[in-house]
């Protein structure tokens, strides 16, 4: 349950803290005092969306911390184990939002993504707002509520997973069938291209090698004259060839080294140069011998290059890309040759996946039908108690058309309501009276959360639009819920506030320049004053105080009487 919340610089709140206990806690105060801001803070701490607009004017950032006590073996306990986090029986959520809109979140001091914190928050708190009845008119929201009430997570996840598999296999089969439509023509064209490239038999890198060879052959005369010139300069030049000069230099160096040993290394270097020069001479003779023109080779080379360039133009690629294209076309040809086998395999896989998906859809449908019976009976009973005698809820679980079924199953869920005796059930979205719709929504919310395992339930003015005896019944229902979970309720109704074990007053203070919100945990005497204020009137009279005290006595005594008689809901 939520044990502590601390808020700094959120909207009109500068700095407040609130300690919370088990049971039902109500938050009351004048309109605009900031009661719902506390709910917003709790939503923010548990991963809700927020931007720079939440930061109090003049502050640098908003900071909200919410502390929850944890029970061993709970869903939150399991979440901590999955995340490899320790908690020591306590979970502290901390959220920071700056004026630049950037947001950071922490779980027990460790930074976490807001998405991860939101997943944890869904296990800790469930918030019901005063305008929730508007979202309940959507069929998708009705389906989600029924699945949440029936705890269908296992079924809905199985259906969604198999639906993804079915969609992927349908697309693979569609592509294979499209390929099969022009298979014959494509096969003929591929066979022709592959056979042509087989005959060409280009190797990787061969085009570049052939082009280099063509360049050498086209410059044969220049290469031959140049090589002869180099040979002459090294060995045969009348003006002093390199080799004879090195021989004379080596002889002179050896003679002098006999007189001075320091010249021996120099003689050695000259000797090594002479050896390298003679090796170059031999290589140059071999190169000159290889320059002899081979007309047959040159003709073959030109024909080979022409065939290569023609193939490249045909396929609109560079000649160097032809070997890779050859491999690609061979692979496509093989796929088309095996297409009949592939189609058969894909059809069998799809049939198997669709069969398993339909089976899971059927299981989900059965679970929904069973949950719908229990939910409609409980909601109908609550509608009677909420001042709608003869009112009843019907939940239709209707099969969808085959092409409309999908990740959410094969059912359309719709809530139908008869608000008065003798009236036929109508879709929830078509209930005319706003007051009736809010009471029906409240009955649905109460019935849905009765089966919830969440440790903290928050109701933000869900009792708007009702009063009198109906308001008292709403308070009783919320008090009954607090037997199994912590309940926080923002309310303007004294009939609801008088049912709570704990009471917090929210007030707005201003000095003409700044405005801030304060929280006060009320004592028994303070509660009488606050309930008397809520009962109305410019001045609080003794009669109002007496009425408030009586309401509190009855409100606090009624649950105890129920427990003693064994009639707990």
C-alpha positions as CSV (number, residue, x, y, z in Angstrom):
1,X,0.0,0.0,0.0
2,X,1.0,3.7,-0.4
3,X,2.6,4.8,2.9
4,X,4.1,8.2,2.0
5,X,4.0,10.7,-0.7
6,X,6.2,13.8,-1.0
7,X,5.7,16.6,-3.6
8,X,7.9,19.5,-4.5
9,X,7.0,22.3,-7.0
10,X,4.1,20.7,-8.8
11,X,1.6,23.1,-10.2
12,X,0.5,25.2,-7.2
13,X,2.2,22.9,-4.6
14,X,5.5,24.1,-3.3
15,X,6.3,21.4,-0.8
16,X,4.0,18.9,1.0
17,X,4.2,15.5,2.5
18,X,1.5,13.0,3.4
19,X,1.7,9.9,5.5
20,X,-1.0,7.3,4.6
21,X,-2.3,4.2,6.4
22,X,-4.5,1.2,5.5
23,X,-8.3,1.4,4.9
24,X,-10.1,4.3,3.3
25,X,-8.7,7.8,3.2
26,X,-10.7,10.7,1.8
27,X,-9.3,14.0,0.6
28,X,-11.6,17.0,0.9
29,X,-11.4,20.7,0.4
30,X,-12.8,23.6,-1.5
31,X,-13.1,23.5,-5.2
32,X,-9.7,24.4,-6.7
33,X,-7.8,23.7,-3.6
34,X,-5.6,21.1,-5.3
35,X,-7.2,17.8,-4.3
36,X,-6.9,16.3,-7.8
37,X,-3.3,17.5,-8.1
38,X,-2.4,14.9,-5.4
39,X,-3.8,12.3,-7.7
40,X,-1.8,13.7,-10.6
41,X,1.3,13.5,-8.5
42,X,0.7,9.9,-7.7
43,X,0.1,9.2,-11.4
44,X,3.4,11.1,-12.2
45,X,5.3,9.0,-9.7
46,X,4.1,5.8,-11.2
47,X,5.1,6.6,-14.8
48,X,2.4,9.0,-16.1
49,X,3.2,11.4,-18.9
50,X,4.3,14.9,-18.0
51,X,5.9,17.9,-19.6
52,X,7.4,21.2,-18.5
53,X,3.9,22.6,-17.7
54,X,3.7,20.6,-14.4
55,X,6.6,22.6,-12.9
56,X,5.5,25.3,-10.5
57,X,6.1,28.8,-11.7
58,X,9.6,30.1,-10.6
59,X,10.9,26.5,-9.8
60,X,13.6,24.6,-11.7
61,X,11.9,21.2,-11.5
62,X,9.1,19.1,-10.1
63,X,10.0,16.2,-7.8
64,X,7.5,13.6,-6.6
65,X,8.4,10.6,-4.4
66,X,5.9,7.8,-3.5
67,X,6.7,5.0,-1.0
68,X,4.8,1.7,-1.0
69,X,5.1,-1.1,1.5
70,X,5.3,-4.5,-0.2
71,X,4.1,-8.0,0.6
72,X,6.2,-11.1,0.0
73,X,4.9,-13.1,-2.9
74,X,3.0,-10.2,-4.5
75,X,3.2,-9.3,-8.2
76,X,5.4,-6.3,-7.3
77,X,7.7,-8.7,-5.3
78,X,8.0,-10.8,-8.5
79,X,8.7,-7.7,-10.6
80,X,11.6,-6.8,-8.3
81,X,13.0,-10.3,-8.7
82,X,12.8,-10.1,-12.5
83,X,14.6,-6.8,-12.5
84,X,17.2,-8.2,-10.0
85,X,16.4,-5.4,-7.6
86,X,16.3,-5.5,-3.8
87,X,13.5,-3.8,-1.8
88,X,13.6,-4.7,1.9
89,X,9.8,-4.6,1.9
90,X,9.6,-1.1,0.5
91,X,9.3,0.4,-3.0
92,X,10.3,4.1,-3.5
93,X,9.3,5.7,-6.8
94,X,11.0,9.1,-7.5
95,X,10.2,11.2,-10.6
96,X,11.9,14.4,-11.7
97,X,10.6,16.8,-14.4
98,X,12.6,19.8,-15.4
99,X,11.5,23.1,-17.0
100,X,13.0,21.8,-20.3
101,X,10.4,18.9,-20.2
102,X,13.0,16.3,-19.6
103,X,12.0,13.6,-17.2
104,X,13.9,11.1,-15.0
105,X,12.7,8.2,-12.9
106,X,14.1,6.1,-10.1
107,X,13.1,2.9,-8.3
108,X,14.7,2.5,-4.9
109,X,17.4,4.9,-6.0
110,X,18.2,3.1,-9.3
111,X,17.5,5.0,-12.6
112,X,14.8,3.4,-14.7
113,X,13.1,4.2,-18.0
114,X,9.7,5.8,-17.6
115,X,8.2,2.9,-19.5
116,X,9.6,0.5,-17.0
117,X,8.3,2.5,-14.1
118,X,4.9,2.7,-15.7
119,X,4.8,-1.1,-15.9
120,X,5.6,-1.2,-12.2
121,X,3.0,1.5,-11.4
122,X,0.3,-0.7,-13.1
123,X,1.0,-3.3,-10.4
124,X,0.8,-0.7,-7.5
125,X,-2.0,1.7,-8.2
126,X,-5.2,1.9,-10.2
127,X,-6.8,5.4,-10.7
128,X,-10.5,5.9,-11.5
129,X,-11.3,9.4,-12.6
130,X,-14.5,11.4,-12.5
131,X,-14.8,11.4,-16.3
132,X,-14.0,7.7,-16.7
133,X,-17.5,7.0,-17.8
134,X,-16.7,8.8,-21.1
135,X,-13.9,6.2,-22.0
136,X,-16.2,3.4,-20.9
137,X,-18.5,4.1,-23.8
138,X,-15.9,2.8,-26.2
139,X,-16.2,-0.9,-27.0
140,X,-12.4,-1.3,-26.7
141,X,-12.5,0.0,-23.2
142,X,-15.4,-2.3,-22.4
143,X,-13.4,-5.3,-23.7
144,X,-10.3,-4.3,-21.7
145,X,-12.4,-3.9,-18.5
146,X,-14.1,-7.3,-19.0
147,X,-10.7,-9.0,-19.6
148,X,-9.2,-7.2,-16.6
149,X,-12.1,-8.2,-14.4
150,X,-11.9,-11.8,-15.6
151,X,-8.1,-11.9,-15.3
152,X,-7.7,-13.1,-18.9
153,X,-4.1,-12.1,-19.2
154,X,-3.0,-15.6,-20.1
155,X,-5.6,-15.9,-22.9
156,X,-5.2,-12.4,-24.3
157,X,-1.4,-12.8,-24.5
158,X,-1.7,-16.2,-26.2
159,X,-4.2,-14.8,-28.7
160,X,-2.0,-11.7,-29.5
161,X,1.2,-13.8,-29.9
162,X,-0.4,-16.3,-32.2
163,X,-2.0,-13.5,-34.2
164,X,1.4,-11.9,-34.9
165,X,2.5,-15.4,-36.1
166,X,-0.5,-15.7,-38.4
167,X,-0.1,-12.3,-39.9
168,X,3.6,-12.9,-40.7
169,X,2.8,-16.3,-42.3
170,X,-0.1,-14.8,-44.3
171,X,2.3,-12.2,-45.7
172,X,4.9,-14.8,-46.5
173,X,2.3,-16.9,-48.3
174,X,1.0,-13.8,-50.2
175,X,4.5,-13.0,-51.5
176,X,5.0,-16.6,-52.5
177,X,1.7,-16.8,-54.4
178,X,2.5,-13.5,-56.1
179,X,5.8,-15.0,-57.3
180,X,4.0,-18.0,-58.5
181,X,1.7,-16.0,-60.8
182,X,4.5,-15.2,-63.3
183,X,6.6,-18.2,-62.4
184,X,6.7,-19.8,-65.9
185,X,7.8,-16.6,-67.7
186,X,10.3,-15.7,-65.0
187,X,11.7,-19.2,-65.0
188,X,12.3,-19.1,-68.7
189,X,14.0,-15.7,-68.5
190,X,16.2,-16.8,-65.5
191,X,17.3,-20.0,-67.2
192,X,18.4,-18.0,-70.3
193,X,20.3,-15.4,-68.2
194,X,21.9,-18.0,-65.9
195,X,23.0,-20.2,-68.9
196,X,24.4,-17.1,-70.6
197,X,26.4,-16.2,-67.5
198,X,27.5,-19.8,-67.1
199,X,29.0,-19.7,-70.5
200,X,30.7,-16.4,-69.8
201,X,32.0,-17.9,-66.5
202,X,33.4,-14.7,-65.2
203,X,35.5,-15.0,-62.0
204,X,35.5,-12.4,-59.3
205,X,38.1,-9.7,-60.2
206,X,38.5,-11.0,-63.8
207,X,37.1,-7.8,-65.5
208,X,39.7,-5.6,-63.8
209,X,42.5,-8.1,-64.7
210,X,41.5,-8.2,-68.4
211,X,41.2,-4.4,-68.6
212,X,44.7,-4.1,-67.2
213,X,46.1,-6.7,-69.7
214,X,44.4,-4.8,-72.6
215,X,46.1,-1.6,-71.5
216,X,49.5,-3.4,-71.4
217,X,49.0,-4.9,-74.9
218,X,47.9,-1.5,-76.4
219,X,51.2,0.1,-75.1
220,X,53.5,-2.8,-76.1
221,X,55.7,-0.6,-78.4
222,X,56.3,2.0,-75.8
223,X,57.0,-0.5,-73.1
224,X,59.6,-2.4,-75.4
225,X,61.5,0.8,-76.3
226,X,61.5,2.0,-72.7
227,X,62.8,-1.4,-71.5
228,X,65.6,-1.3,-74.1
229,X,66.5,2.2,-73.0
230,X,66.7,1.1,-69.3
231,X,68.9,-1.9,-70.3
232,X,71.3,0.4,-72.3
233,X,71.7,2.8,-69.4
234,X,72.5,-0.1,-67.0
235,X,74.8,-2.2,-69.2
236,X,75.5,-0.9,-72.8
237,X,75.7,2.9,-72.8
238,X,78.7,4.4,-74.6
239,X,78.6,7.3,-72.2
240,X,79.1,5.1,-69.2
241,X,76.8,2.3,-68.3
242,X,76.0,1.6,-64.7
243,X,77.4,-1.9,-64.4
244,X,81.0,-1.2,-65.7
245,X,81.1,1.9,-63.6
246,X,80.1,-0.1,-60.4
247,X,82.7,-2.8,-61.3
248,X,85.5,-0.2,-61.5
249,X,84.2,1.5,-58.3
250,X,84.2,-1.8,-56.4
251,X,87.8,-2.6,-57.4
252,X,89.0,0.8,-56.3
253,X,87.2,0.6,-53.0
254,X,88.7,-2.8,-52.2
255,X,92.2,-1.5,-53.0
256,X,91.8,1.4,-50.7
257,X,90.2,-0.7,-47.9
258,X,93.5,-2.5,-47.7
259,X,95.1,0.8,-46.7
260,X,92.2,1.9,-44.4
261,X,89.7,-0.7,-43.0
262,X,87.1,2.0,-42.5
263,X,86.4,1.7,-46.3
264,X,85.4,-2.0,-46.1
265,X,81.7,-1.3,-45.3
266,X,81.6,1.1,-48.3
267,X,83.1,-1.6,-50.5
268,X,80.5,-4.1,-49.2
269,X,77.6,-1.7,-50.1
270,X,79.0,-1.2,-53.6
271,X,79.2,-5.0,-54.0
272,X,75.6,-5.4,-52.8
273,X,74.5,-2.8,-55.4
274,X,76.3,-4.6,-58.1
275,X,74.5,-7.9,-57.2
276,X,71.1,-6.1,-57.2
277,X,71.9,-4.5,-60.5
278,X,72.6,-7.9,-62.1
279,X,69.4,-9.3,-60.7
280,X,67.5,-6.3,-62.2
281,X,69.3,-7.0,-65.5
282,X,68.0,-10.6,-65.5
283,X,64.5,-9.6,-64.7
284,X,64.5,-6.9,-67.4
285,X,65.6,-9.5,-70.0
286,X,62.7,-11.7,-69.0
287,X,60.3,-8.8,-69.2
288,X,61.5,-7.9,-72.7
289,X,61.1,-11.5,-73.8
290,X,57.5,-11.4,-72.6
291,X,56.7,-8.3,-74.5
292,X,56.6,-10.2,-77.8
293,X,53.1,-9.6,-79.2
294,X,50.7,-12.6,-79.4
295,X,48.0,-11.8,-81.9
296,X,45.9,-14.8,-80.9
297,X,46.0,-13.7,-77.2
298,X,45.1,-10.2,-78.1
299,X,42.2,-11.3,-80.3
300,X,40.9,-13.6,-77.5
301,X,41.2,-10.8,-75.0
302,X,39.2,-8.4,-77.1
303,X,36.5,-10.9,-77.7
304,X,36.3,-11.7,-74.0
305,X,36.0,-8.1,-73.1
306,X,33.4,-7.5,-75.7
307,X,31.2,-10.4,-74.4
308,X,31.7,-9.1,-70.8
309,X,30.7,-5.5,-71.7
310,X,27.7,-6.8,-73.7
311,X,26.4,-8.8,-70.7
312,X,27.0,-5.8,-68.4
313,X,24.9,-3.5,-70.7
314,X,22.1,-6.1,-70.9
315,X,21.8,-6.4,-67.1
316,X,22.5,-2.7,-66.5
317,X,25.3,-3.2,-64.1
318,X,29.1,-2.6,-64.0
319,X,31.1,-5.5,-65.5
320,X,32.7,-6.0,-62.1
321,X,29.2,-6.7,-60.6
322,X,28.5,-9.6,-63.1
323,X,29.9,-12.4,-60.9
324,X,27.7,-11.4,-57.9
325,X,24.7,-11.0,-60.2
326,X,25.3,-14.5,-61.5
327,X,25.1,-15.9,-58.0
328,X,21.9,-13.9,-57.3
329,X,20.1,-15.1,-60.4
330,X,21.1,-18.7,-59.7
331,X,19.6,-18.4,-56.2
332,X,16.3,-16.9,-57.5
333,X,16.1,-19.7,-60.1
334,X,16.5,-22.3,-57.4
335,X,13.8,-20.6,-55.3
336,X,11.4,-20.6,-58.2
337,X,12.2,-24.3,-59.0
338,X,11.4,-25.1,-55.3
339,X,8.3,-22.7,-55.2
340,X,5.7,-25.5,-55.2
341,X,7.4,-27.1,-52.2
342,X,7.6,-23.7,-50.5
343,X,4.0,-22.9,-51.1
344,X,2.9,-26.3,-49.7
345,X,5.1,-25.8,-46.6
346,X,3.8,-22.2,-46.1
347,X,0.2,-23.3,-46.5
348,X,0.6,-26.1,-43.9
349,X,2.4,-23.7,-41.5
350,X,-0.4,-21.1,-41.8
351,X,-3.1,-23.7,-41.4
352,X,-1.5,-24.9,-38.2
353,X,-1.0,-21.4,-36.8
354,X,-4.6,-20.4,-37.6
355,X,-5.9,-23.5,-36.0
356,X,-3.9,-22.8,-32.8
357,X,-5.0,-19.1,-32.9
358,X,-8.7,-20.0,-33.3
359,X,-8.4,-22.5,-30.4
360,X,-7.0,-19.7,-28.2
361,X,-9.7,-17.4,-29.4
362,X,-12.3,-19.9,-28.5
363,X,-10.8,-20.3,-25.0
364,X,-10.8,-16.5,-24.6
365,X,-14.4,-16.3,-25.8
366,X,-15.5,-18.9,-23.2
367,X,-13.7,-17.0,-20.5
368,X,-15.3,-13.8,-21.5
369,X,-18.7,-15.3,-21.5
370,X,-18.2,-16.6,-18.0
371,X,-16.8,-13.3,-16.7
372,X,-19.6,-11.4,-18.4
373,X,-22.2,-13.3,-16.4
374,X,-20.6,-12.5,-13.0
375,X,-19.8,-8.9,-13.9
376,X,-23.3,-8.1,-15.2
377,X,-24.9,-9.6,-12.1
378,X,-22.7,-7.6,-9.7
379,X,-23.1,-4.4,-11.7
380,X,-26.9,-4.8,-11.9
381,X,-27.0,-5.3,-8.1
382,X,-24.9,-2.2,-7.5
383,X,-27.2,-0.2,-9.9
384,X,-30.1,-1.1,-7.7
385,X,-28.2,0.2,-4.6
386,X,-27.2,3.4,-6.5
387,X,-30.7,4.6,-6.9
388,X,-31.6,2.9,-10.2
389,X,-34.4,0.4,-9.2
390,X,-34.9,-2.0,-12.0
391,X,-31.7,-1.0,-13.7
392,X,-29.6,-3.8,-15.2
393,X,-26.5,-4.3,-17.2
394,X,-26.2,-6.8,-20.1
395,X,-22.8,-7.7,-21.6
396,X,-23.0,-9.1,-25.1
397,X,-20.1,-11.2,-26.3
398,X,-20.7,-11.4,-30.1
399,X,-18.6,-13.3,-32.7
400,X,-16.8,-11.1,-35.1
401,X,-16.7,-11.7,-38.8
402,X,-13.7,-13.8,-39.8
403,X,-11.9,-10.9,-41.5
404,X,-12.4,-8.7,-38.4
405,X,-10.9,-11.0,-35.8
406,X,-7.4,-10.3,-34.8
407,X,-5.0,-9.6,-31.9
408,X,-7.8,-9.1,-29.4
409,X,-9.6,-12.3,-30.3
410,X,-12.8,-13.1,-32.2
411,X,-15.3,-11.3,-30.1
412,X,-17.0,-7.9,-30.0
413,X,-17.8,-6.8,-26.4
414,X,-20.6,-4.4,-25.8
415,X,-22.2,-3.2,-22.5
416,X,-25.9,-2.6,-22.8
417,X,-27.8,-0.9,-20.0
418,X,-31.5,-0.6,-19.0
419,X,-31.6,2.4,-16.6
420,X,-35.3,1.9,-15.6
421,X,-37.8,-1.0,-15.4
422,X,-39.4,-1.9,-18.6
423,X,-36.8,-0.3,-20.8
424,X,-34.9,-2.4,-23.3
425,X,-31.1,-2.5,-22.9
426,X,-29.3,0.1,-24.9
427,X,-25.6,0.6,-25.6
428,X,-23.8,2.4,-22.8
429,X,-22.8,5.2,-25.2
430,X,-26.5,5.9,-25.8
431,X,-27.7,6.3,-22.2
432,X,-29.2,9.8,-22.2
433,X,-28.8,11.0,-18.6
434,X,-25.3,12.1,-17.6
435,X,-26.2,11.4,-13.9
436,X,-27.3,7.9,-14.8
437,X,-24.2,7.3,-16.9
438,X,-21.9,8.4,-14.0
439,X,-23.7,6.1,-11.6
440,X,-23.6,3.2,-14.0
441,X,-19.9,3.9,-14.6
442,X,-19.3,3.9,-10.9
443,X,-21.1,0.6,-10.5
444,X,-19.0,-0.9,-13.2
445,X,-15.8,0.5,-11.7
446,X,-16.6,-0.8,-8.2
447,X,-17.5,-4.2,-9.6
448,X,-14.4,-4.4,-11.7
449,X,-12.0,-3.5,-8.9
450,X,-13.6,-5.8,-6.4
451,X,-11.6,-8.6,-8.0
452,X,-8.4,-6.5,-8.4
453,X,-5.3,-7.5,-6.6
454,X,-3.8,-4.0,-6.7
455,X,-2.7,-2.7,-3.2
456,X,-3.9,0.9,-3.8
457,X,-7.2,2.1,-5.5
458,X,-7.7,5.8,-6.2
459,X,-11.1,7.3,-6.9
460,X,-10.9,11.0,-8.1
461,X,-14.4,12.5,-7.6
462,X,-16.1,9.4,-9.2
463,X,-19.2,10.4,-7.1
464,X,-19.7,13.6,-9.0
465,X,-23.4,14.2,-10.0
466,X,-24.9,12.2,-7.1
467,X,-26.1,13.0,-3.6
468,X,-28.4,12.1,-0.8
469,X,-28.9,8.4,0.0
470,X,-27.1,7.3,-3.2
471,X,-24.0,9.2,-2.0
472,X,-24.1,7.3,1.3
473,X,-24.3,4.0,-0.6
474,X,-21.4,5.0,-2.7
475,X,-19.4,5.7,0.5
476,X,-20.3,2.3,1.8
477,X,-19.2,0.6,-1.4
478,X,-15.8,2.4,-1.3
479,X,-15.5,1.5,2.4
480,X,-16.2,-2.1,1.7
481,X,-13.5,-2.1,-1.0
482,X,-11.0,-0.8,1.6
483,X,-11.4,-4.1,3.5
484,X,-9.3,-5.8,0.7
485,X,-7.2,-2.8,-0.6
486,X,-6.1,0.6,0.4
487,X,-8.6,3.2,-1.0
488,X,-7.9,6.9,-1.6
489,X,-10.9,9.0,-2.5
490,X,-11.2,12.6,-3.5
491,X,-14.7,13.7,-2.8
492,X,-17.0,16.7,-2.2
493,X,-19.7,14.6,-0.5
494,X,-20.0,14.5,3.2
495,X,-21.9,11.2,2.9
496,X,-18.8,9.6,1.4
497,X,-16.2,11.4,3.5
498,X,-18.0,10.2,6.7
499,X,-17.4,6.6,5.8
500,X,-13.6,6.8,5.8
501,X,-11.2,5.8,8.5
502,X,-8.8,8.6,7.6
503,X,-9.5,12.1,6.5
504,X,-7.1,14.7,4.9
505,X,-8.1,18.3,4.3
506,X,-6.6,20.1,1.3
507,X,-6.5,23.9,1.4
508,X,-5.2,26.6,-0.9
509,X,-3.4,29.6,0.7
510,X,-2.5,32.8,-1.0
511,X,-0.9,36.1,0.1
512,X,-1.9,37.9,-3.1
513,X,1.4,37.2,-4.8
514,X,1.8,33.5,-4.6
515,X,-0.5,30.5,-4.1
516,X,0.3,27.2,-2.4
517,X,-1.6,24.1,-1.3
518,X,-1.4,22.6,2.2
519,X,-2.5,19.2,3.6
520,X,-3.8,18.5,7.1
521,X,-4.5,15.1,8.6
522,X,-7.7,15.7,10.6
523,X,-8.4,14.6,14.1
524,X,-11.9,13.5,15.2
525,X,-12.9,17.0,16.2
526,X,-11.4,18.5,13.0
527,X,-13.4,16.0,11.0
528,X,-16.6,17.2,12.5
529,X,-15.8,20.7,11.4
530,X,-14.9,19.6,7.9
531,X,-18.0,17.5,7.5
532,X,-20.1,20.3,8.8
533,X,-18.5,22.6,6.2
534,X,-19.2,20.1,3.4
535,X,-22.9,20.0,4.5
536,X,-23.2,23.6,3.4
537,X,-24.0,27.0,4.6
538,X,-22.0,30.2,4.9
539,X,-21.6,29.7,8.6
540,X,-21.1,26.4,10.4
541,X,-23.9,26.1,12.9
542,X,-24.2,23.8,15.9
543,X,-26.9,21.9,14.2
544,X,-24.5,21.3,11.3
545,X,-21.9,20.1,13.7
546,X,-24.3,17.8,15.4
547,X,-25.4,16.4,12.0
548,X,-21.7,15.9,11.0
549,X,-20.9,14.2,14.3
550,X,-23.9,11.8,13.8
551,X,-22.8,11.0,10.2
552,X,-19.3,10.2,11.4
553,X,-20.6,7.9,14.2
554,X,-22.8,6.0,11.9
555,X,-20.2,5.9,9.1
556,X,-17.5,4.5,11.4
557,X,-19.9,2.1,13.2
558,X,-21.5,0.6,10.1
559,X,-18.6,-1.5,8.8
560,X,-17.9,-2.9,12.3
561,X,-21.6,-4.0,12.6
562,X,-21.3,-5.8,9.2
563,X,-18.2,-7.6,10.3
564,X,-19.7,-8.7,13.6
565,X,-22.8,-10.2,11.7
566,X,-20.6,-12.0,9.2
567,X,-22.1,-10.2,6.3
568,X,-19.0,-8.8,4.7
569,X,-19.3,-8.3,1.0
